[in-house]
Amino acid sequence: MKHIRWQLLIALAGVAFLSVILGYLALSTNSVERPDFGGTYIEGVAGRPNTVNPIFSQYNDVDRDIAALVFTGLTRADENGTLKPDLATRWTVSQDGLVYTFSLRENVFWHDGTPFSADDVLFTIHAIQDPAYKGPPDLAGFWRTVAITSTEPFVVRFQLTQSYAPFLDYTTIGILPAHVLKDVPPNELFQHAFNRRPIGTGPFQVTELSAGQATLDANPRYYAERRPYLGRILLKFYPDYESVIAAYAREDVEGIARILPTYLPKARTLANLKLYNARITGYSLIYLNLTKPAFADKTVRQALLYAIDRQRLINESLQGQGLIANSPIEPNSWAYDSAVPVFPFDPEKAKALLDAAGWRDTNGDGFREKDRIELAFNLIAPDDPARVALATEIVKSWQAIGVRANVQPAPTSLLVQNVLRPRQFDAVLYEWRTLSHDPDQYENWHQAQIPSPTNFGQNYGGLNDRDVSEALENARKTNDQGKRIEAYRKFQERFADLAPALLLYYPIYTYGVDQRVRDVQLAPMLTPSDRFRSIAQWYIKTKRIAFSADLGEPTPAPTFTRAVPRASATATPQPPAPVPSPAATPVASSVAPPMPTASPANAPTPAANQCANLAGIIKNPAHESTVSGLIEIRGTATRTGMAYWKLEFRADAASGYTQLYRSDAPVADGALSLWSTKTVPNGVYWLQLTVVDNTGNFGQPCQVRVTVAN
């Protein structure tokens, strides 16, 4: 009996000791949430696939979306438009700028397991050069001036006929598999079955493609340093944008590929839908036919621009989804001149300019005339309701300064062929889509590009100015970026003075994704498919890893995996605390490596002037300022050994931050991100800029408090 008592005491002592140890571990060890591999992301897209082939997909945004996930090119453009190696590892340019030599990756496999080589690059370019090619004529026209050869299995050489600085931008086009298509006649390639079950080298591969949906699974052979967390992407096709929003409301999809300004009010009411904004390349403008006597006078053109309240149009007609355009070269470009003259809304100055030019209301009817000819014209606009409404507001602005203009709707599909190219117009409201990261504007404004029966140029207004043309010629003849910047500065200065067309705004792309899809980022975009640029870091599934407070690193404790469910539609969504990704993720590991938690919800907030001493500085908006509409957040984000920086926001009462933008490129007193404040309720918000180095340290974030008052 006594012996049993001792055993019981020993057992109790052991339990007590174990309890102490477990208690200590509980106090000294936390768990952290990390991304995990797997999960399916379902997105709704307006449109249908037709030809999923990178040399033809320019005709259809849905084709381009799928091709962006399936195919890769020799190079790729990052969020700043800078070209980086992709299927190529590096390239060299000859001193005269005529020969480009690319070294290719040797560890790339097609989705079917066949090795990639220089033969695939040669096949792709030859397919575009072939006379039977049925893709964009301008693409074929360019490549037919380039000779391509291969001297080794992983080396290709391009020989140009003349120095052409924008050449590298053409090397982003997706490469096709020669072993699959080499026996297909060129005139049959456009209709070939390959385009409905494509094989590429990209991060995802097509396993199903129908009129209703596309299923893409993660590519297990993907060569990039980081493989995607997502295991599958499901794209569902709908007849229009409104149907996609309705599908999200029914919980049929988790993402809305594009939200047009017309549908933004509805989208803002959807619980758990996070809206992302980014500028998409191109600009909206009004072409003026410069052969018309009234428009031949730059004073009249300048007056028409001064009379338009462009910011009001953006705020009211576009729901804030635009930025005032002051140059054909966009603000995120290295060639943009921030000192370019601007035309602020000034109706009194517009009236004074017209008076000085001799256009006056001499008969008292409220409209101006000169030499008995009234200042009147038609403004042709695309016939969709949003564009007609925009044109109507512009016409009202001109009527207020005594200019008579009438809106004339025309089918969008006929604008180029029947109106712009034959130059059968007075003025045309048009949205120009730029399809290149290079700032080259030769085709749009050079005097040799004025359309004629034998010339399919795109200088539709007819700008015939030697100074403009010379600047554009010089800018494309050299690879010296300093010389190109100077040439484009002259072009922009001259363009602003002449005002040959009325620039209105740079469009903003709005993307909607359910909050359970994490680490989504949207940067300036060339095409809508660029929303997938950061797809490798998106995740749905997470795991928890034990984290020792003493050691500051994960312990080898058991983990579990879970998927994040969509919250109830009646619940008030709280933005999840974003999990920053590492500078590099080993592809062989099935467990995501430790990452710093760079978004402390309750971190002490420095006074605004303390940000000046930090690696990250938010200069605009100012601390304690009031903001509304679409704002540009500016500042500096750089430090020695920087891995990345990120900009976030949270409501004053919220417990976690929502990411606006993240980048690994340093910024020195420049634009950090756009923030559409109309996507959040009015109130007090914190902006937080965190700069993380390559050891995971991030120091004190810069935090700025603002009041949103839309």
N, C-alpha and C positions, 0 to 999 in steps of 0.2 A: 504493500500500500504506500509506504514511504517512498519506495523506488518510483512508483507511478507519479507521486506528487512532484518529484524532482524532474521527471520527464515533462510533466505539464508546465512546470515553471520555465524549463529550458525552451519549450515550444512557444510559450507566451513571450519570453524575452526575444526569441527570434522574430516573432510577429512584430513586436514593438520596434526592433532594430530595422526590419524591412520597411515599416511604416515611416520611420525617420528618413531612411534612404530615399524612398519614393517621394516623400514630402520635399526633400531637398531637390530632387530632380524636377519636381513639379514647379518649384520656385525658380530654379536656375535654367530650365529648358522651356522654350515656347515652340509653337509650330508656325510655320509660314506657308502661305499658299503659293504654289508655283504652277505655270502652264503645264499641261500634259498633252501627249499626242492622241489624236483621234477626234471623233465628233464630226457631225455633218452640218454645214452651213447652207441654208436654203434662201435663195434670193429671187425676187420677182423682177422680171425684165419686160419692158414694152417692146414687142416686135417678135420676129421669128428668124431663125437661122436660115441661111441660103447656101453660102459657099465658105465653109470654114477652112480657109487657105490664106496664109499671110500675104501672098502676092495678088490676091483678089479681094480681100476683106475690107478694103477701103470703102466699098460701096454700102456696107451694112454694119451698123454699130453692134448688133448682136454677134455677127460673125467676128468682128474685131474683139469683142469681149472674150469669146471662147479662144480665139487664136492667141490672145495675150497670155492665157493660162497654159496653153498647149505647146506653143512654139517659142524659141528664143533666137536672137540674132547674134551677129559677131560682136555687137556692142549694145549697151542699153543706156538709157538716160536716167539719172537720179532725179530727186525731187527738185533740184535746182537747174535741171536741163543739161547738166554736165555729163558727157559721155564717158562710160566706164566699160572695161572689158567684160564680155560675157562668154560667148563661145570662143572668142579670141582671148589670149592671155596678154597680148601686147601688140603694138604696131609701131612702125617707123614711117617717116615721110621723107622723101628725097629733098635735097636742098632747093630744087626748082619747083617743088610742090606738085609734081606730076605723077610720082610713083608712091603708092601706099602698100606696105608689106605687112601682112598679118600673120602672127604665129598663133596656132589654134590649140585648144585644150586637147589632151590625149586621153582623158578619162571620161569622155562623154559617150552615152549610149542612147539610141533611139528607144522609144517606148516598147518596141518589140525585141529589144536586146541587141540589135545590130550596132556595131561601133560607128561613131561619127567620124568623118574625115573631110579633107579638102574637096573630095569629089562631090559632096553634098552642096558645098558653097558654089562650085562651078555649075552644077546642074541648075540651082535656083536662079542664078544671074542669067544663064543662057536661056532659061524658060521665059524670063522677062524680055530679053533681047529678041526673041524669036518673032518674026513678022506675024505669026498667027496668035500672038499673045492677046488676050481679051480683057486685060486689066486696064488701069488708068493710063491714058495715052501719055501724060506728062512723065509718069514713072518709066515707061518704056523708052520715051524720047531721051531721057537722061542716060539710062543704062546703055543705050546703043552707042553712046559716045565713049564708053569705057571698055578697055580690053582687060580681061581677067585670065590669069595663068596660074598654074601650080607647078612648082619645081620639086616639092616634097609632099608626103602624105598629110602633113600638118602645117603647110605654109601656102598662102595664097597671095597673089600680087595683082594690084589694080593699076592700070596705066591710063591716065587721063590725057585728053588732047590739049587741055589748057588748065592752068592753075584755077582751082575752084574751092574756096574755103569751106562751103557748106557740105562738101562731099561726105565727111564722116557721118553726118546725120542720116544718110541713106543706108548706112551699114547696120542700122537697128532693125531692118526688115527681117522677119522670121525666115529661117532656112528650112528647105524641104528635103525629105529623104530620097536620095538618088536611087537607092536600091529598090524602092517601092514604085517610083514613077518614071524611071529612065526609059521604059518601053512604051510609055503613053504618048501618042502623037500630040504635039503642042496645041493643035486646034481642038483637042478633046479634053484638055486638062481642066478647063473651066467647069465642065459638066461631069467630071469623073467622080466615081463613088468615093474616092479618097476624101473628098471634101465633106462627106457626111460621116466618115469615121477616120478622122485624121490621126496621124502618128507624128509626134514631135519629140522635142528634147526638153520641154518645159516642166515646171513643177507639178502639173496635173495632166492626167491622160484621160481621154474620152472612153467611157465604157458603154454609154448609151446616148443616142442623139435622135430625137423625134421632133415632130411639130409641136409637141407640148412641153418637152423638157430636155435638158442635157444633164447627164451624170458624169462627173469628173472625179476620179480617184487620185489620191496623192501618188506621185511617181516614185517608186522605191529606188530607182536608179538615178535620181536627180543629182547632178554633179555639184550644185552650189554648196557652200560651206554650211549653210543652215537649211535643213529640210523643213517643209511646212508642218506646223502643229496640226492643222486641220486634216482629217482623214478623207473627207469627201466634200465636194461642192455640188449642190444641186441647183441649176438655173431653171426656173419655171417661166414659161413664155405667156404673155397676156396681150390682148389686142391694143391696149392703150395704157397711159400712165395712171388714169383714174382706177382702172381695174387692178393695178398692182397695189395701190393704197388700200383698196377694199380687201385684197387678199391678205395683207398684213393685219388688218383689223379682225379678220376671221382666224388669225394665227396659222394661215397656210404657208406663210413665208416669214423669214427673220430679217430680210433686208429688202430695201426698195432701191433699185438701181439708180433712178434719178427722180427727183421731186421738182417739178417745174414751179415757178413762182405762183401760178394760178392755184396750185394745190397745197401750198405751204400752210395756209390757215388750218386746213383739215389735218395735215400731218402733225402740226403742233399740238393737236388735241389727243394724239394717240399715246396712251400710257406705254412707257418703257422704250419708246422709239427715240434713239439719239440721232440728232442731225449733225452732219459734218459739212463744212463749206470749204471750197477751194476755188481759186480762179482757174478757169479753163481757157486755153489759148484762143486768141481771136479777139475781135472787137465789133461792136455794132456801130454803124455809121450811116450817113446819108450821102450817097453819091450825087454830085451835081454835074450835069452835062455842061462842060466848060465851053462848048461851042455855042451855047445860048448867050445872046448879047448881055443879059443882065448878070449872068454868072461869070462872064469874062472879067469882071471887075472884082478884085480881091476884097475891096471895101464892102461890097454887098455880101460876099461870102462870110466875112468876119462878123458883119452885123447880124446875119442869120444865126451864127453860132452864139454870139453874146445874148441873143434873145431867148435861148432855150434854157430853162431851169433844169439842168440835167440831174442834179441831186434829188429834186422833187420827183422827177420821173422814176428814178431808181427806187426811191422810198415808197411811192404809191403804186406805180404800175408794175414794178418788179419785186415788190415785197422786200426791198433792200438787197436783192441779189444782183448787185453790180457795183463796179467802181468807175468813177469818171475817167474817161480816156483822154489823154492829152498827146499821145504819140502812137503811130502805128507799131512801134516797138514796145513790148510790154514791160511793166515795171520790174519783173523778176529777172529780166535779161541783163547780162553783163554789158550789153550795148545801150541800155536805156539811159537817157540823159535826164537826170532829175531836175536840171535847170531849164528844161524846155519851157518856152512861154505858154501860159495857160489862158483860157477864155472863161472867166467866171461869169455867172449870171449877172447881166447888167443891161437891162432893157433901155435905160436912158442913154448909155453909150451906143447901143445899137441904133437908136433913133438919130443921135448926133452923126454917126457915120453915114447913114442913109441921106441925111440932110446935106452933108458935105459932098456926097456923090451926086447930088442933084435930084434925088428921088424925094418928092414932096407931095403932100395932099393939096393940090391946087384947086380941086373942084368941090372940096368939102364932103366927099362921100366916105371918108374914113380910110381910104386906101391911097397909096402913093403911086405917082406916075412921073414919067420923064419923057419929054418930047412927045407928049400925048399917048404914050404907051404905058399901060398899067403894069406895076410890078406884081405879076400873077403867074402861077404855074401849078402843075399837078405833082403831088407827092405819091408815087406808087409804093404800095406796101404789100407784103405777103398777106394772103386773105384769111389767115387764122385770126380769131377774135382778139387775142392778146396784142398782136402786132398792129392791127387796125386801131385798137384803142390807144396804143402808144403813139401812132402817127397822128391820131386826132388831137391828142394833147399837144403835140409839137406844132400842129397847124394853128391851134388856139394861141400859142405863144407868138407866132409870127403875125397873126391878126392883130395882136395887142400893139405891135409897132407899125401897123399900117401895111402889111404885106398880105395879099390875098393868095391863099393856097387851098387846094382841095385834095382830099384823100381819095386815091383811086386803088381799090384792092385788085390784086392779080394773083392767080394761082402760083404758089411757091415753086412748083415743079417747072414752071415756064419762065421764071424770072431771068435766069442766065441766058437761055437759048433765045427767047423771044423779046427780051427787053434790054438786058445789059450788053450782051455781045453785039447786037446790031445797033446799040446806042439809041434806041427808040424811047427816050424818056427826057423829062425835065429834071426830076429828082427821084431817087429810089432809096427807101429804107431797107437796109440789108445787114445781115450778120455774117462777117467774114470769118471763116474757120481756118486758122493757121495749122498746117499739118507738118511743121518742122520746128525743132528746138532752136535751129539757127535763126538769127534775126534778119536774114536776107529778105529785102523787100523789093528786089529787082522786078519780079514779075508783076507786082501790083502797081508800081509807080514810075517805072522807067519809060521814057518816051518811045522806045522801040516796041513796047508792049501795048500800045493803043490798038484796040481791036479794029479789024478791017475784014473785008470778004476773004482775004488770004492770010490773015493773022489772027490767031486765037489767043492773043494776049489778054491780060486781066486788068489792064489800066483802063477801067470802064469809064471813068470820068473824063479821060483824055488829057491828063496832066502832061504838058509838053514843055518841060523846063530843063535846060541843059545843066544847071547847077545841081539839081536833084539827081539827074541821070549820072553825072560824073561821080558824085559821091557814092552812089550805089555800085557803079562799076569798080571803083577803087576798093570798096569794102569786100567784094567777093573775089578779087584777084590776089589777095595776100592772106597768108596764114598767120601773120603777125597781129596778135590780138590788139596791141596798142594802136597800130595803124588802123585797124578796123573800127576801134572805138572812136577815133578821131573822125573817120569818114562818116560813121553813123551819127556823130554829134552834128556835123554839118548838114546831113540829110534832115534830121529832126528839127533843127533850127530853121532851115529853109521851108520845110513842110508847114511848120506852125505859122510862119509869116504869110505863106500863100493861102493857107486854109483851102486846099483844093477839094476837100470833102469835109463834112461835118462829123467829127468823131464824137460818139455819144458815150459809150461805156464798154468796159471789159466785163464779160459775163461771169457770173459765179455759179458753180455747179454745186447742187445740194444732194447729199447722199444720206439715206436713212438706214440705220442698222439697229437691231434690238440690243438692249444694254447687256444681255448675257454673252454677246460676242465681244471679246475683249481685245484691247490693244489695236483697234482699228485706227489708221491714220490716213489723212487726206492732204496731199500737198498740191501745189500748182500742177495742172494737168494739161497734156497735149490733146488727148482724146478721153472720152468717158471710160475706156478700158484701163486707163492709168489709175483708177481707184483700186486696182488689184496690185499696184506696185509693191505694197508692203504685205502682201498676202501671207508670206512665210511666217510672220510673227503674230497673226491673228490666232486666237484660240477660244475654245468653248469649254473643254474639259480642264479640270484642275486637279492637283494633288497637294496634300499637306505634308510637309517635311519638318521633322523635329529640328529646332534651332536652339543651340546653346547660348545663353546670354553671356557666359564666361568666355567661351571660345570664339564667339562671333561667327560661327559657321554651322551648317547643318550637321546633325549627328546621324549615324546610320540606324535611325529608329524606323519602325514599321511605318508605311505610308498607305494612304487609301486614295482612290480616284473617284471623282464624282463629276456629273454634268450639271451645269447651272440651269435650273428650270426658268422659264419665263414667269415673271411675277404676275400676280393677279391683276387684271385690267382695272380693278377698282382701287388698287393700292397706289400710294404715292411713291414713285420710283426714287431710290437713292442711288446716285452715281457710284459705281464700284471704284474702289481705290485701284488705279492702274498698277500693273506689275511691270517694271522696266525690264527690257530684254538685255542680255549681255552683249558685249561687243562681238563675240563669236560663240556659236553653240556647236560643240562636237557632234557630228551627225551619227556617230556610232553609239552614242549613249541613248538609252530609252528614258532617262531621267533628266529633266531640265536642270542645268547647273544653277548654283545659288546666284541670286540677283539682289542688288541692294534695294531696300524699300525706300524709294526716294520721294515719297509723298506723305510725310507725317501729317495726320489730320489736325493734330493739336500742337504743332510746332510753334514756338514763340515767334511772333510777328515783329520783324525789325521796323524801326521807323523808316520812312521813305528815303531819307538821306543816307541811311546805312547801306542801301543797295549799291551805292556808288563804289563801295569797297569790295564787292562780291564778284565772283566769276560771271554771274548772270545779272544783267541790269535791264529792268523794264523802264524805258524812258517815256513811252507813250502807250496808253493813257497815263496821266499823272496820278499819283496817290490822292485819294479822296475826290477824284473828279467824277463828273456825271457823263455817261455815254449813252448812245442810242444808235439803232440801225447797224450797218456793217462797218466795223472799225478795223483799222490796221494796227496791230500791236508791234511796236518797234523797240529795239534795244540791242544789247550785246550779250553774246553767249560764247565764251571761249576760255580755255584754261590749258595749262601744260598737261600733255598726255590725255586730252579729252577723249572719252568714248562716245558720248552723245549728250545732248541737252533736250529738255522737254518743257513745254509750256502747258499749264493746266489752269482750270478754274473750279471754283465751288461757290455755292450759295453760302451766305454768312452762317446759317444755322446747320449746314450740311456737315457730315462727318468725314467725307472723303472727296477727293478731287476727280474731275473728269478731264481727260487729256484733250488738248486742242491740236497739238502738233509736236512732233519729235524728229530730230535730225542728228546726224553725226558730222555735219558740216558747220564749222565755226561761223558766227555772224558778228561783224563789227559795226555797230551803229547802223543797223539795217532792219529790214522787215523780218519779224519772227513768225507771225501768223495773222490770219484773218479771223475775226470772231463776229458772227451774226447774232447780235444780242436779242434779235426778235425771236430766237429759238428758245429763250428762257423767260420766265416771268420777271416782271419788274421787281427791283429790290437791290440789296447790297450783296456784292460778290467780291471774292478774292481771286486775283490772278497770281500764279506762282510759277517762277522760272527756276529750274534746277539744272545745274551743269555737273555731270558725272564723269569722273576720270576712269582710266582703264584698270584701276584697282578696285573700283566699286565705291570710292569715296565721293561724296557730293557736297559736303559742307553745308553752309547755311543758304537755303533758297531765298531768292528775292521775292517778296510778296507785296502786292499793291492792292489796295481796297478801292473799289469803284461802285458807283450807284447806277444801275440800269434803269433808264426812264424813257421808254418808247412811247 
